[in-house]
Amino acid sequence: MRHPPRGARGTARSAVSRRTLLGISLLPALAAACGASEDLDALPKSGESSGQIVYTTWGTPQQREVENWTLLAFEKNYPDLKVNVIASATAAEHVAKQISMLSSGAPPDVVRLPTWSAFTFYNEDVVKRLDPYFKRDAFKTDHLAQPFDTGTFQRRWYGLPRGHAGTWVVFYNRRLLEGAGLKPPATGWTWDDFLKAAQQLTRASGSTGASGSGAAQWGTALEPIADFYYPWLWGHGAEDLERSFERSLLDQPAAREALQWLADLRHKHKVAPPAGELPEGPAAFASGRVGLWFGPADAELDLAKQAGLDFGIAPQPKGKQTQQAAFKPDAVCLASGAQYPDDGWELMQFLVDVDTQRLEFDNGLWLPQAKAIVGQETYQKPAVPPYDRRPGIPGALIKARTPVMAPRGDEIRAVSLRELAPLWRGTKNVEAATEAAAKSVNAILTGQA
């Protein structure tokens, strides 16, 4: 039996959002993401007929093709249900489209949300609380990656982690390390170990290093670290944001020290190339010119396609205070406006099922998160790169957590990256950059921006 949506709830919401989701400035700024010629009225609508589920997601054409296989498997297992997919190319376009659909009164049934945006949707109650479904159906979380920070808000469940459940790790080029006389990093390696290895791996242009060319060889790359600096802050005893969402902590001494250490990799120690010298993303590591590359464990799936690239992965290095890895799974949620939420809930459960995770891993979409898979020796110790996946499994070797997630988190992240960019370029000192970042973040937290 399919049930109509429950009535509105009267719980107190976070003060960080003084404007409703449908009124935030993100909508006009990203309205073009839906395409000037796109007609929202022409998109599938939830509740038009029983058994029709509208699911919204994003990704490259290759990723969408793989996910479509998953949805076809769902329809095969549930022949009375059909999934209509609304897809976007990027996460930013996807979020803008969700806001447009909500503002037009045509929400999807099931929505996949990027981590940084999810908490705005949770805070505004535009996605359903899942706790009643958990209780009714005795839903277990054994096949989800802990901690469950990305799916919970104010101690309530709003989403199920789906995709990108591996931690950020340090990929190392085994051939470059051997050429420099270095051993693979140990589990308990430190920031000092990271720096020393990067220094030994760095070769000036014109010299022939283990990369086999006269091009410069670099110990590491700064861009991926600058894009996801959170575990480096934690290692130094710092945070970027108070858990109460009251203020930014980027301008505090511990955070400044950690960020300065990272900037020094390029400007003082010269072990990271200038901006623009290497390709973006995993392609920088695949070029064979970077010895140590910081990135999400899921990058393994792309790097494994590179012929002749022999690599391993190491955990987040230990800082002055601690050694803690970071991860940020996306979330799949049930829209509050879903006409047939039970059908949507069936899809959500299928999307995080152990067999679905195994299927999507085999098809190269995402690394799995279920203990039944990641706890197996055959998964942890493959015979091909990276040879040992444990550094990328949350909690397998070191503790893992997500960054502090807040409503309007995508805006907070955007202004933080914008204001810190001059630090990485070397055009602002750490005091000026972090002061500007904290000021911009605080304006969002207090509702002044």
RARAWO-V375159 format. One record per pair of residues at least 24 apart in sequence whose ideal C-beta (glycine too) atoms are under 10 Angstrom apart, sorted by the first residue. I is the first residue (numbers start at 0). J is the second residue. If there is no record, write none. Layout:
# RARAWO-V375159
I&J / I&J
This chain:
# RARAWO-V375159
0&341 / 1&49 / 1&50 / 1&338 / 1&339 / 1&340 / 1&341 / 1&342 / 2&339 / 2&340 / 2&341 / 3&46 / 3&337 / 3&338 / 3&339 / 3&340 / 4&46 / 4&127 / 4&333 / 4&334 / 4&335 / 4&336 / 4&337 / 4&338 / 4&339 / 4&340 / 5&127 / 5&128 / 5&131 / 5&335 / 5&340 / 7&124 / 7&335 / 8&124 / 8&127 / 8&128 / 8&155 / 8&335 / 9&124 / 10&124 / 10&128 / 10&153 / 10&155 / 11&153 / 12&121 / 12&122 / 12&123 / 12&124 / 12&152 / 12&153 / 12&406 / 13&118 / 13&119 / 13&121 / 13&122 / 13&123 / 13&152 / 13&153 / 13&243 / 13&244 / 13&405 / 13&406 / 13&407 / 13&444 / 14&122 / 14&243 / 14&244 / 14&245 / 14&406 / 14&444 / 14&445 / 14&446 / 15&118 / 15&119 / 15&122 / 15&243 / 15&244 / 15&245 / 15&405 / 15&406 / 15&407 / 15&408 / 15&411 / 15&443 / 15&444 / 15&445 / 15&446 / 16&118 / 16&119 / 16&122 / 16&123 / 16&244 / 16&405 / 16&406 / 16&407 / 16&443 / 16&444 / 16&446 / 17&407 / 17&443 / 17&444 / 17&445 / 17&446 / 17&447 / 18&123 / 18&407 / 18&446 / 19&101 / 19&119 / 19&122 / 19&123 / 19&124 / 19&125 / 20&97 / 20&98 / 20&101 / 20&102 / 20&116 / 20&119 / 20&120 / 20&122 / 20&123 / 20&124 / 20&125 / 20&406 / 20&407 / 21&98 / 21&99 / 21&101 / 21&102 / 21&103 / 21&123 / 21&125 / 22&98 / 22&102 / 22&123 / 23&98 / 23&119 / 23&123 / 23&406 / 23&407 / 23&410 / 24&407 / 24&410 / 24&448 / 25&91 / 25&94 / 25&95 / 25&98 / 25&116 / 25&119 / 25&407 / 25&409 / 25&410 / 25&413 / 26&94 / 26&95 / 26&98 / 26&99 / 26&101 / 26&102 / 27&95 / 28&91 / 28&95 / 28&410 / 29&91 / 29&92 / 29&93 / 29&94 / 29&95 / 29&96 / 29&98 / 29&99 / 30&95 / 30&96 / 30&98 / 30&99 / 31&92 / 31&95 / 32&87 / 32&88 / 32&89 / 32&91 / 32&92 / 32&93 / 32&94 / 32&95 / 32&96 / 32&98 / 32&99 / 33&87 / 33&92 / 33&93 / 33&95 / 33&96 / 33&97 / 33&98 / 33&99 / 33&100 / 34&87 / 34&92 / 34&96 / 37&96 / 37&99 / 39&85 / 39&96 / 39&99 / 39&100 / 39&102 / 39&103 / 39&104 / 39&105 / 40&103 / 40&105 / 42&83 / 42&85 / 42&96 / 42&99 / 42&100 / 42&103 / 42&105 / 42&107 / 43&81 / 43&82 / 43&83 / 43&84 / 43&85 / 43&105 / 43&107 / 43&108 / 44&83 / 44&100 / 44&103 / 44&104 / 44&105 / 44&106 / 44&107 / 44&108 / 44&338 / 45&83 / 45&100 / 45&105 / 45&106 / 45&107 / 45&108 / 45&109 / 45&334 / 45&336 / 45&337 / 45&338 / 45&339 / 45&340 / 45&342 / 45&343 / 46&105 / 46&106 / 46&108 / 46&336 / 46&337 / 46&338 / 46&339 / 46&340 / 47&83 / 47&105 / 47&338 / 48&81 / 48&338 / 48&339 / 49&79 / 49&80 / 49&338 / 49&339 / 49&342 / 50&77 / 50&78 / 50&79 / 50&80 / 50&81 / 50&339 / 50&342 / 51&80 / 51&81 / 51&82 / 51&83 / 51&108 / 51&338 / 51&339 / 51&342 / 52&77 / 52&80 / 52&81 / 52&82 / 52&83 / 52&84 / 52&107 / 52&108 / 52&109 / 52&337 / 52&339 / 52&342 / 52&343 / 52&345 / 52&346 / 52&347 / 53&82 / 53&83 / 53&84 / 53&85 / 53&100 / 53&105 / 53&106 / 53&107 / 53&108 / 53&109 / 53&110 / 53&334 / 53&337 / 53&338 / 53&343 / 54&82 / 54&83 / 54&84 / 54&85 / 54&86 / 54&107 / 54&108 / 54&109 / 54&110 / 54&111 / 54&331 / 54&343 / 54&346 / 54&347 / 54&350 / 55&83 / 55&84 / 55&85 / 55&86 / 55&87 / 55&93 / 55&94 / 55&96 / 55&97 / 55&100 / 55&106 / 55&107 / 55&108 / 55&109 / 55&110 / 55&111 / 55&112 / 55&334 / 56&84 / 56&85 / 56&86 / 56&87 / 56&90 / 56&93 / 56&107 / 56&109 / 56&110 / 56&111 / 56&112 / 56&161 / 56&162 / 56&329 / 56&331 / 56&350 / 57&85 / 57&86 / 57&87 / 57&88 / 57&89 / 57&90 / 57&91 / 57&92 / 57&93 / 57&94 / 57&96 / 57&97 / 57&111 / 57&112 / 57&113 / 57&329 / 58&86 / 58&87 / 58&88 / 58&89 / 58&90 / 58&93 / 58&111 / 58&162 / 58&364 / 59&88 / 59&89 / 60&86 / 60&88 / 61&301 / 61&363 / 61&364 / 62&86 / 62&162 / 62&359 / 62&362 / 62&363 / 62&364 / 62&365 / 63&87 / 63&88 / 63&364 / 64&362 / 64&364 / 65&358 / 65&359 / 65&361 / 65&362 / 65&363 / 65&364 / 65&365 / 66&111 / 66&162 / 66&350 / 66&359 / 66&362 / 66&364 / 66&365 / 68&358 / 68&359 / 68&362 / 68&364 / 69&349 / 69&350 / 69&352 / 69&355 / 69&356 / 69&358 / 69&359 / 69&362 / 69&364 / 70&346 / 70&349 / 70&350 / 72&349 / 72&352 / 72&354 / 72&355 / 72&358 / 72&359 / 73&345 / 73&346 / 73&348 / 73&349 / 73&350 / 73&352 / 73&355 / 74&346 / 74&349 / 76&345 / 76&349 / 76&352 / 76&354 / 76&355 / 77&342 / 77&345 / 77&346 / 77&349 / 79&342 / 80&339 / 80&342 / 80&343 / 80&345 / 80&346 / 80&349 / 81&342 / 82&108 / 82&109 / 82&342 / 82&343 / 82&346 / 82&349 / 83&107 / 83&108 / 85&110 / 86&111 / 89&113 / 90&114 / 90&115 / 90&116 / 90&329 / 90&409 / 91&116 / 91&409 / 91&413 / 94&119 / 94&120 / 94&409 / 97&125 / 97&126 / 97&334 / 98&125 / 100&334 / 100&336 / 101&125 / 101&334 / 101&335 / 101&336 / 104&336 / 105&336 / 106&334 / 106&335 / 106&336 / 106&337 / 106&338 / 107&332 / 107&333 / 107&334 / 107&336 / 107&337 / 107&343 / 108&333 / 108&334 / 108&336 / 108&337 / 108&338 / 108&339 / 108&340 / 108&342 / 108&343 / 108&344 / 108&346 / 108&347 / 109&331 / 109&332 / 109&333 / 109&334 / 109&337 / 109&340 / 109&342 / 109&343 / 109&344 / 109&345 / 109&346 / 109&347 / 109&350 / 110&158 / 110&330 / 110&331 / 110&332 / 110&333 / 110&334 / 110&337 / 110&343 / 111&158 / 111&159 / 111&161 / 111&162 / 111&329 / 111&330 / 111&331 / 111&332 / 111&347 / 111&350 / 112&149 / 112&157 / 112&158 / 112&161 / 112&329 / 112&330 / 112&331 / 112&332 / 113&149 / 113&162 / 113&163 / 113&327 / 113&328 / 113&329 / 113&330 / 113&408 / 113&409 / 114&148 / 114&149 / 114&158 / 114&160 / 114&162 / 114&163 / 114&326 / 114&327 / 114&328 / 114&329 / 114&330 / 114&401 / 114&402 / 114&404 / 114&408 / 114&409 / 114&412 / 115&149 / 115&327 / 115&329 / 115&402 / 115&404 / 115&405 / 115&407 / 115&408 / 115&409 / 115&410 / 115&411 / 115&412 / 115&413 / 116&329 / 116&330 / 116&404 / 116&406 / 116&407 / 116&408 / 116&409 / 116&410 / 116&412 / 117&149 / 117&150 / 117&152 / 117&157 / 117&158 / 117&327 / 117&328 / 117&329 / 117&330 / 117&331 / 117&332 / 117&404 / 117&406 / 117&408 / 117&409 / 118&148 / 118&149 / 118&151 / 118&152 / 118&153 / 118&157 / 118&158 / 118&244 / 118&330 / 118&403 / 118&404 / 118&405 / 118&406 / 118&407 / 118&408 / 118&409 / 118&411 / 119&404 / 119&405 / 119&406 / 119&407 / 119&408 / 119&409 / 119&410 / 120&152 / 120&157 / 120&158 / 120&330 / 120&332 / 120&334 / 120&335 / 120&406 / 121&149 / 121&150 / 121&151 / 121&152 / 121&153 / 121&155 / 121&156 / 121&157 / 121&158 / 121&330 / 121&332 / 121&404 / 121&406 / 122&152 / 122&153 / 122&157 / 122&244 / 122&405 / 122&406 / 122&407 / 122&408 / 123&335 / 123&406 / 124&157 / 124&335 / 125&157 / 125&332 / 125&334 / 125&335 / 125&336 / 126&152 / 126&157 / 126&158 / 126&330 / 126&331 / 126&332 / 126&333 / 126&334 / 126&335 / 126&336 / 126&337 / 127&156 / 127&157 / 127&158 / 127&332 / 127&333 / 127&334 / 127&335 / 127&336 / 127&337 / 127&340 / 127&343 / 127&344 / 128&152 / 128&153 / 128&155 / 128&156 / 128&157 / 128&333 / 128&335 / 129&155 / 129&156 / 129&157 / 129&158 / 129&159 / 129&332 / 129&333 / 129&344 / 129&347 / 130&154 / 130&155 / 130&156 / 130&157 / 131&156 / 131&340 / 131&344 / 132&156 / 132&333 / 132&340 / 132&341 / 132&343 / 132&344 / 132&347 / 132&348 / 135&341 / 135&344 / 136&341 / 136&344 / 136&345 / 136&348 / 138&344 / 138&347 / 138&348 / 138&351 / 140&351 / 141&353 / 141&369 / 141&370 / 141&371 / 142&351 / 142&352 / 142&353 / 142&354 / 142&355 / 142&356 / 142&367 / 142&368 / 142&369 / 142&370 / 142&371 / 142&372 / 142&373 / 143&328 / 143&351 / 143&356 / 143&368 / 143&369 / 143&370 / 144&326 / 144&328 / 144&351 / 144&366 / 144&367 / 144&368 / 144&369 / 144&370 / 144&373 / 144&392 / 144&393 / 144&394 / 144&399 / 145&368 / 145&370 / 145&393 / 145&394 / 145&399 / 145&400 / 146&326 / 146&393 / 146&394 / 146&398 / 146&399 / 146&400 / 146&401 / 147&328 / 147&330 / 147&401 / 148&326 / 148&327 / 148&328 / 148&400 / 148&401 / 148&402 / 148&403 / 148&404 / 149&326 / 149&327 / 149&328 / 149&329 / 149&330 / 149&401 / 149&402 / 149&404 / 150&328 / 150&329 / 150&330 / 150&331 / 150&332 / 150&351 / 151&330 / 151&404 / 152&404 / 152&405 / 152&406 / 156&332 / 157&330 / 157&332 / 157&333 / 158&328 / 158&329 / 158&330 / 158&331 / 158&332 / 158&333 / 158&347 / 159&328 / 159&329 / 159&330 / 159&331 / 159&332 / 159&333 / 159&347 / 159&348 / 159&350 / 159&351 / 160&326 / 160&327 / 160&328 / 160&329 / 160&330 / 160&331 / 160&351 / 160&368 / 160&401 / 161&328 / 161&329 / 161&330 / 161&331 / 161&332 / 161&347 / 161&350 / 161&351 / 161&355 / 161&356 / 161&359 / 161&365 / 161&368 / 162&297 / 162&328 / 162&329 / 162&330 / 162&331 / 162&350 / 162&351 / 162&356 / 162&359 / 162&364 / 162&365 / 162&366 / 162&368 / 163&295 / 163&296 / 163&297 / 163&326 / 163&327 / 163&328 / 163&329 / 163&365 / 163&366 / 163&368 / 164&295 / 164&296 / 164&297 / 164&326 / 164&327 / 164&328 / 164&329 / 164&351 / 164&356 / 164&365 / 164&366 / 164&367 / 164&368 / 164&369 / 164&373 / 164&391 / 164&392 / 164&393 / 165&295 / 165&296 / 165&297 / 165&298 / 165&299 / 165&300 / 165&312 / 165&324 / 165&326 / 165&328 / 165&365 / 165&366 / 165&367 / 165&368 / 165&373 / 165&388 / 165&390 / 165&391 / 165&392 / 165&393 / 165&399 / 166&230 / 166&295 / 166&296 / 166&297 / 166&312 / 166&314 / 166&315 / 166&323 / 166&324 / 166&325 / 166&326 / 166&327 / 166&366 / 166&390 / 166&391 / 166&392 / 166&393 / 166&394 / 166&395 / 166&396 / 166&397 / 166&398 / 166&399 / 166&400 / 166&401 / 167&223 / 167&224 / 167&226 / 167&227 / 167&229 / 167&230 / 167&231 / 167&293 / 167&294 / 167&295 / 167&296 / 167&297 / 167&298 / 167&314 / 167&315 / 167&324 / 167&325 / 167&326 / 167&327 / 167&390 / 167&391 / 167&399 / 168&292 / 168&293 / 168&294 / 168&295 / 168&296 / 168&297 / 168&298 / 168&299 / 168&311 / 168&312 / 168&313 / 168&314 / 168&315 / 168&324 / 168&325 / 168&326 / 168&385 / 168&388 / 168&389 / 168&390 / 168&391 / 168&392 / 168&396 / 169&193 / 169&196 / 169&219 / 169&224 / 169&290 / 169&291 / 169&292 / 169&293 / 169&294 / 169&311 / 169&312 / 169&313 / 169&314 / 169&315 / 169&316 / 169&390 / 170&223 / 170&281 / 170&284 / 170&285 / 170&289 / 170&290 / 170&291 / 170&292 / 170&293 / 170&294 / 170&295 / 170&296 / 170&298 / 170&299 / 170&302 / 170&308 / 170&310 / 170&311 / 170&312 / 170&313 / 170&384 / 170&385 / 170&390 / 170&391 / 171&196 / 171&200 / 171&219 / 171&284 / 171&289 / 171&290 / 171&291 / 171&292 / 171&309 / 171&310 / 171&311 / 171&312 / 171&313 / 171&385 / 172&200 / 172&209 / 172&210 / 172&216 / 172&284 / 172&285 / 172&286 / 172&287 / 172&288 / 172&289 / 172&290 / 172&291 / 172&292 / 172&308 / 172&309 / 172&310 / 172&311 / 173&209 / 173&290 / 173&308 / 173&309 / 173&310 / 173&311 / 173&384 / 173&385 / 173&386 / 174&209 / 174&210 / 174&211 / 174&287 / 174&290 / 174&307 / 174&308 / 174&309 / 174&310 / 175&199 / 175&200 / 175&202 / 175&208 / 175&209 / 175&210 / 175&216 / 175&217 / 175&218 / 175&287 / 175&288 / 175&289 / 175&290 / 175&291 / 175&309 / 175&310 / 176&200 / 176&209 / 176&290 / 176&291 / 176&309 / 176&310 / 176&311 / 177&209 / 177&309 / 178&202 / 178&208 / 178&209 / 178&210 / 178&211 / 178&216 / 178&290 / 179&208 / 179&209 / 179&216 / 179&218 / 179&290 / 181&290 / 181&291 / 183&311 / 183&312 / 183&313 / 183&386 / 183&387 / 184&291 / 184&311 / 184&312 / 184&313 / 184&314 / 184&316 / 184&390 / 185&313 / 185&314 / 186&313 / 186&314 / 186&317 / 186&322 / 186&387 / 186&389 / 186&390 / 186&396 / 186&397 / 187&314 / 187&316 / 187&317 / 187&322 / 187&396 / 187&397 / 188&313 / 188&314 / 188&315 / 188&316 / 188&317 / 188&322 / 189&234 / 189&316 / 189&317 / 189&318 / 189&319 / 189&322 / 190&231 / 190&234 / 190&235 / 190&257 / 190&260 / 190&261 / 190&315 / 190&316 / 190&317 / 190&318 / 190&319 / 190&322 / 191&316 / 191&317 / 191&318 / 191&319 / 192&313 / 192&316 / 192&317 / 193&218 / 193&219 / 193&264 / 193&270 / 193&291 / 193&293 / 193&313 / 193&315 / 193&316 / 193&317 / 193&318 / 194&218 / 194&219 / 194&260 / 194&263 / 194&264 / 194&268 / 194&270 / 194&291 / 194&316 / 195&270 / 196&270 / 196&290 / 196&291 / 196&313 / 196&316 / 197&264 / 197&268 / 197&269 / 197&270 / 197&271 / 197&289 / 197&290 / 197&291 / 198&264 / 198&268 / 198&269 / 198&270 / 199&270 / 199&290 / 200&270 / 200&288 / 200&289 / 200&290 / 200&291 / 201&268 / 201&269 / 201&270 / 201&271 / 201&272 / 201&289 / 201&290 / 202&288 / 202&290 / 203&269 / 204&276 / 208&288 / 208&290 / 209&287 / 209&290 / 210&286 / 210&287 / 210&288 / 210&289 / 210&290 / 211&287 / 212&287 / 212&288 / 214&276 / 214&286 / 214&287 / 214&288 / 215&272 / 215&276 / 215&277 / 215&288 / 216&272 / 216&286 / 216&287 / 216&288 / 216&289 / 216&290 / 217&264 / 217&265 / 217&269 / 217&270 / 217&271 / 217&272 / 217&276 / 217&277 / 217&283 / 217&286 / 217&288 / 217&289 / 217&290 / 217&291 / 217&292 / 218&264 / 218&268 / 218&269 / 218&270 / 218&271 / 218&272 / 218&289 / 218&290 / 218&291 / 219&264 / 219&265 / 219&268 / 219&270 / 219&271 / 219&272 / 219&283 / 219&284 / 219&289 / 219&290 / 219&291 / 219&292 / 219&293 / 220&264 / 220&265 / 220&270 / 220&271 / 220&272 / 220&274 / 220&276 / 220&277 / 220&278 / 220&279 / 220&280 / 220&283 / 220&284 / 220&286 / 220&288 / 220&289 / 220&290 / 220&291 / 220&292 / 220&293 / 220&294 / 221&261 / 221&262 / 221&264 / 221&265 / 221&266 / 221&270 / 221&271 / 221&272 / 221&273 / 221&274 / 221&277 / 221&293 / 221&423 / 222&265 / 222&271 / 222&272 / 222&274 / 222&275 / 222&277 / 222&279 / 222&280 / 222&283 / 222&292 / 222&293 / 222&294 / 222&423 / 223&279 / 223&280 / 223&281 / 223&283 / 223&284 / 223&289 / 223&292 / 223&293 / 223&294 / 223&295 / 223&298 / 224&261 / 224&262 / 224&264 / 224&265 / 224&271 / 224&292 / 224&293 / 224&294 / 224&423 / 225&258 / 225&261 / 225&262 / 225&264 / 225&265 / 225&271 / 225&274 / 225&293 / 225&416 / 225&419 / 225&420 / 225&422 / 225&423 / 225&424 / 226&280 / 226&293 / 226&294 / 226&412 / 226&416 / 226&419 / 226&423 / 227&293 / 227&294 / 227&295 / 227&325 / 227&327 / 227&402 / 227&412 / 227&416 / 228&254 / 228&257 / 228&258 / 228&261 / 228&293 / 228&325 / 228&402 / 228&415 / 228&416 / 228&419 / 228&423 / 229&323 / 229&325 / 229&327 / 229&400 / 229&401 / 229&402 / 229&403 / 230&293 / 230&314 / 230&315 / 230&316 / 230&318 / 230&321 / 230&322 / 230&323 / 230&324 / 230&325 / 230&326 / 230&397 / 230&399 / 230&400 / 230&402 / 231&257 / 231&258 / 231&260 / 231&261 / 231&293 / 231&315 / 231&316 / 231&318 / 231&325 / 232&256 / 232&257 / 232&258 / 232&261 / 232&318 / 232&320 / 232&323 / 232&325 / 232&402 / 233&257 / 233&315 / 233&318 / 233&320 / 233&321 / 233&322 / 233&323 / 233&324 / 233&325 / 233&398 / 233&400 / 233&402 / 234&260 / 234&315 / 234&316 / 234&317 / 234&318 / 234&319 / 234&320 / 234&321 / 234&322 / 234&323 / 234&324 / 235&260 / 235&261 / 235&318 / 235&319 / 235&320 / 235&321 / 236&318 / 236&319 / 236&320 / 236&321 / 237&318 / 237&319 / 237&320 / 238&402 / 238&403 / 239&402 / 239&403 / 239&411 / 239&412 / 239&415 / 239&433 / 239&436 / 239&437 / 239&440 / 240&402 / 240&403 / 240&404 / 240&405 / 240&408 / 240&411 / 240&412 / 240&415 / 240&437 / 240&440 / 240&444 / 241&403 / 241&405 / 241&444 / 242&403 / 242&404 / 242&405 / 243&403 / 243&405 / 243&444 / 244&403 / 244&404 / 244&405 / 244&406 / 244&407 / 244&408 / 244&411 / 244&443 / 244&444 / 244&445 / 245&441 / 245&444 / 245&445 / 246&437 / 246&440 / 246&441 / 246&444 / 246&445 / 247&411 / 247&414 / 247&415 / 247&433 / 247&436 / 247&437 / 247&438 / 247&439 / 247&440 / 247&441 / 247&442 / 247&443 / 247&444 / 248&403 / 248&433 / 248&437 / 248&440 / 249&415 / 249&418 / 249&419 / 249&429 / 249&432 / 249&433 / 249&434 / 249&435 / 249&436 / 249&437 / 249&438 / 249&439 / 249&440 / 249&441 / 250&429 / 250&430 / 250&432 / 250&433 / 250&434 / 250&435 / 250&436 / 250&437 / 250&438 / 250&440 / 250&441 / 251&433 / 251&437 / 253&318 / 253&319 / 253&320 / 254&429 / 254&433 / 254&436 / 254&437 / 255&422 / 255&428 / 255&429 / 255&430 / 255&432 / 255&433 / 255&434 / 256&318 / 256&319 / 256&429 / 257&318 / 257&319 / 257&320 / 257&429 / 258&419 / 258&422 / 258&423 / 258&429 / 258&432 / 258&433 / 258&436 / 259&422 / 259&428 / 259&429 / 259&430 / 259&432 / 259&433 / 260&318 / 260&319 / 260&429 / 261&419 / 261&422 / 261&423 / 261&429 / 262&419 / 262&422 / 262&423 / 262&424 / 262&425 / 262&427 / 262&428 / 262&429 / 262&432 / 263&429 / 264&423 / 265&423 / 265&424 / 265&425 / 266&422 / 266&423 / 266&424 / 266&425 / 271&423 / 273&424 / 273&425 / 274&420 / 274&423 / 274&424 / 274&425 / 281&305 / 281&308 / 284&308 / 284&310 / 285&310 / 291&316 / 295&325 / 295&326 / 295&327 / 295&366 / 295&391 / 296&324 / 296&326 / 296&366 / 296&385 / 296&388 / 296&390 / 296&391 / 296&392 / 296&393 / 297&326 / 297&363 / 297&364 / 297&365 / 297&366 / 297&391 / 298&366 / 298&385 / 298&391 / 299&363 / 299&366 / 299&381 / 299&383 / 299&384 / 299&385 / 299&388 / 299&391 / 300&360 / 300&362 / 300&363 / 300&364 / 300&365 / 300&366 / 301&363 / 302&384 / 302&385 / 303&363 / 303&381 / 303&383 / 303&384 / 303&385 / 304&363 / 305&384 / 308&384 / 309&383 / 309&384 / 309&385 / 309&386 / 310&384 / 310&385 / 310&386 / 311&384 / 311&385 / 311&386 / 311&387 / 311&388 / 311&390 / 312&384 / 312&385 / 312&386 / 312&387 / 312&388 / 312&389 / 312&390 / 312&391 / 313&385 / 313&387 / 313&390 / 313&391 / 313&396 / 314&389 / 314&390 / 314&391 / 314&392 / 314&395 / 314&396 / 314&397 / 314&399 / 315&390 / 315&396 / 315&397 / 315&398 / 315&399 / 317&397 / 321&397 / 321&398 / 322&396 / 322&397 / 322&398 / 323&397 / 323&398 / 323&399 / 323&400 / 324&390 / 324&391 / 324&392 / 324&393 / 324&394 / 324&395 / 324&396 / 324&397 / 324&398 / 324&399 / 324&400 / 325&393 / 325&399 / 325&400 / 325&401 / 325&402 / 326&368 / 326&391 / 326&392 / 326&393 / 326&399 / 326&400 / 326&401 / 326&402 / 327&400 / 327&401 / 327&402 / 327&404 / 328&365 / 328&368 / 328&393 / 328&401 / 329&365 / 366&391 / 366&392 / 367&392 / 368&392 / 368&393 / 405&440 / 405&443 / 405&444 / 406&443 / 406&444 / 407&440 / 407&443 / 407&444 / 407&446 / 407&448 / 408&443 / 410&439 / 410&440 / 410&442 / 410&443 / 410&448 / 411&436 / 411&439 / 411&440 / 411&441 / 411&443 / 411&444 / 412&440 / 413&439 / 413&443 / 414&438 / 414&439 / 414&440 / 414&441 / 414&442 / 414&443 / 414&448 / 415&439 / 415&440 / 415&443
